[in-house]
């Protein structure tokens, strides 16, 4: 067989292989890619920020959305990042916005250095507030919405007691408001969320648990 024919067979086989890989893995994220590895690490660990106490008014859901839109949808600019030391600095860019993050894979903590023209210094004292920026409501809902929904028997029993059904919960999940002080979103095993959900102008407290790409509804109480 001459070279041209061998090349044709190779290209046909290679193309079929690509189609097969895409078919089998199209719904999976490529977590092993450097960019996704960095972004997933930031999403799975506390995102901290240090600012003056008189700047605390910026800690709104809109500010959180700006940060997590960057992390989730943005691209890591590796050429402008500094990755030689243990504390790595990654520049993430998205939609005319950019953020610089200090990431320590050993300490499992990431810190916001700057967002656009706002800079946050590594200074600590009575005048400063060192805190976590939690995920905003819309991005948290998008995260939950991609997961397979599971309802415990206890949850189903209580839902029926309140005259509701599982569809009522799923349809109104977008209104879920997290109580971050009572939640444990950074647990290595089954992160948990406690908050309230609004259904037909009534408020219910529900507890959720995530793991293995599943969203488990654990308990519900009428407020």
HELIX and SHEET records of a PDB file:
HELIX    1   1 UNK A    3  UNK A   25  1                                  23    
HELIX    2   2 UNK A   34  UNK A   44  1                                  11    
HELIX    3   3 UNK A   53  UNK A   58  5                                   6    
HELIX    4   4 UNK A   61  UNK A   73  1                                  13    
HELIX    5   5 UNK A  137  UNK A  145  1                                   9    
HELIX    6   6 UNK A  153  UNK A  161  1                                   9    
HELIX    7   7 UNK A  166  UNK A  171  1                                   6    
HELIX    8   8 UNK A  173  UNK A  175  5                                   3    
HELIX    9   9 UNK A  180  UNK A  182  5                                   3    
SHEET    1   A 6 UNK A  75  UNK A  82  0                                        
SHEET    2   A 6 UNK A  87  UNK A  94 -1                                        
SHEET    3   A 6 UNK A  97  UNK A 104 -1                                        
SHEET    4   A 6 UNK A 109  UNK A 115 -1                                        
SHEET    5   A 6 UNK A  47  UNK A  52  1                                        
SHEET    6   A 6 UNK A 128  UNK A 132 -1                                        
SHEET    1   B 5 UNK A  75  UNK A  82  0                                        
SHEET    2   B 5 UNK A  87  UNK A  94 -1                                        
SHEET    3   B 5 UNK A  97  UNK A 104 -1                                        
SHEET    4   B 5 UNK A 109  UNK A 115 -1                                        
SHEET    5   B 5 UNK A 118  UNK A 119 -1                                        
SHEET    1   C 5 UNK A 148  UNK A 151  0                                        
SHEET    2   C 5 UNK A 214  UNK A 222  1                                        
SHEET    3   C 5 UNK A 202  UNK A 211 -1                                        
SHEET    4   C 5 UNK A 192  UNK A 199 -1                                        
SHEET    5   C 5 UNK A 177  UNK A 178 -1                                        
END                                                                             
